[in-house]
Amino acid sequence: MAKVFINVRNNQKATLISEEPKFKTVILQFEDGTTKSLTTATIKRWYREVKEEEIVEEPVKEIPKKKEKVNKESKTEKIKDSVPKQGTSKKVSTKVSVDTQPIFDYVTARAEELGLELFNPPSGVKVIAFKIGGKMTGRMNYSKKAITLCFREKVTGNVATPTKTINHLFNAGYQFTSLTTTDKKLIDKLLKASTEAQVLVNANKAAKKNKKDKKEEN
């Protein structure tokens, strides 16, 4: 029997299709028929394997059909009422539901590949913070509508112009509602720039501390 995993955040179930140990990735097929390639790190962090005894198939109950008398006249009137009159049109909803899950998975996977530690700050609701060497490099605000990556503008301002300014230490906000090739490249650049900048800061601080320690020894 194929392995089944469940997302601990939205309880979405998925079946394991294949594994690529060499690249540390797996391919899952979700209940809606879509397939995704995820890193094993993402699986360990956000999914758990469903045990065989948890998978229960509910029996299908047949509902007896009731014979109903159809009033031909009333049925004809309903059909006429449902047809829009000439020169008029029914209002169509323009609301679009954005699925930010793929963006979230991509950002967390890339962050972990760069060696970043992911954690939820005490004051943050629906916030993931990035840290390396004990120091924060940025954060991600997530919701069903959009994913916003936040960094210091002096670090990522040269990479791309922020889509929004935030009154916070990480004041440059970059909002994503899709995951195109262009979006992926920008996410990679932002994460890399912020990580490299903090690694350099950490290295300089460590060098100064070593220099100070040597002077004190002498």
Number of C-alpha atoms within 10 A of each C-alpha: 4 9 14 20 22 18 15 12 8 9 11 13 19 24 18 16 15 14 16 12 10 6 9 11 17 18 18 22 18 17 11 9 8 9 15 14 17 18 23 18 15 17 18 10 13 14 20 15 16 15 10 11 6 7 9 7 6 6 6 6 6 6 6 6 6 6 6 6 6 8 8 8 8 10 10 10 10 10 9 11 9 8 10 10 10 6 5 7 9 8 6 6 6 6 6 7 8 12 15 18 16 13 21 20 18 18 18 21 19 18 20 15 12 15 13 22 19 18 12 14 13 7 7 11 10 11 19 20 19 26 19 17 13 10 14 18 25 22 22 22 18 20 14 11 13 18 22 21 24 28 28 16 19 12 18 21 13 11 13 13 12 19 12 12 13 13 7 10 11 19 17 26 23 20 18 20 15 17 17 11 9 10 15 17 11 15 21 16 15 22 22 15 18 21 23 15 13 19 16 11 13 15 12 12 12 12 12 11 12 12 11 11 11 10 9 8 6 5
